[in-house]
Amino acid sequence: MDDCRWWTVTRNVTAGVARRLPSALIGTAMLVTFAGILGPTWGAAVALGWLAAGALVLTRPGERLAATTVMRYRPAPQSWLAADVRQLAPGRRIDVYVAPKATGVFALGGHTVAIGERSVDAGTRTAALQAAARSAVAELRAGRTRPELAMGWWSGPWLFAKLTAGAFLPPRWYPFFRLFGSVMVGMSVVTCLGQGQPVAAGLGVCLLADLALDYLGRRRAGAAARRRTVPSLARA
């Protein structure tokens, strides 16, 4: 798994969307496929309800519910970040949370600023964190709503499938199954293109992209863990 949880966002909105777009498309396709089993009427109702629920996450009540219930963010009304947010955006309602297994300060949705749990545990209010807080608040004051929450919702079926599969596979088998899956999906994409099925081929490309992004995420997480370990050993 990544060093930070999948809902931890980057400061760059484009990068955040690109990271989650393949899994959002796959998850939506899975949900629509499963909903089709219920028949045209109920299937359409379930699929439209699922898509609408993702859009509702972009509202303040939906954002708050997703942050506290789904993502397990902890309110932090008495933190230094909350005090800074009140000074930077007087009179504006911005929720402040502690994000588990995350670092730094970032904006989420259109009404939330979060600080990573690891940054809180470090116990240092650095200039970099304060600058990130100013950037996050400025982003929300500009009226921008980040789409990661909605995309995370639409990714749900695919993320659940990956987590379930990972729970039953020994970690040492991950590289083999990742390689095997990439080869099989690549062959399926070529076959679908040859048979004139661009939608199926597009989903195959999304699968390959998601596998590649997962691999790169693990590599970055491993590199970050090694960078944190080296100073600790040096101090010891």
Buried (B, 14 or more C-beta within 10 A) or exposed (E): BBBBEBBBBBBEBEEBBEBBBBBBBBBBBBBBEBBBEEEEEEBBEBBEEBBEBBEBBBBEEBBBBBBBEBBBBEBBEEBBBBEBBBEBBEEEEBBBBBBBBBBBBBBBBBBBBBBBBBBBEEEEBEEEBBEBBBEBBEBBEEEEBBBBBBBBBBBBBBBEEBEEEEEEEEEEEBEEEBEEBBEEBBEBBEEBBEEEBEEBBBBBBBBBBBBEBBBEBBEEBEEBEEEEEEEEEEEE
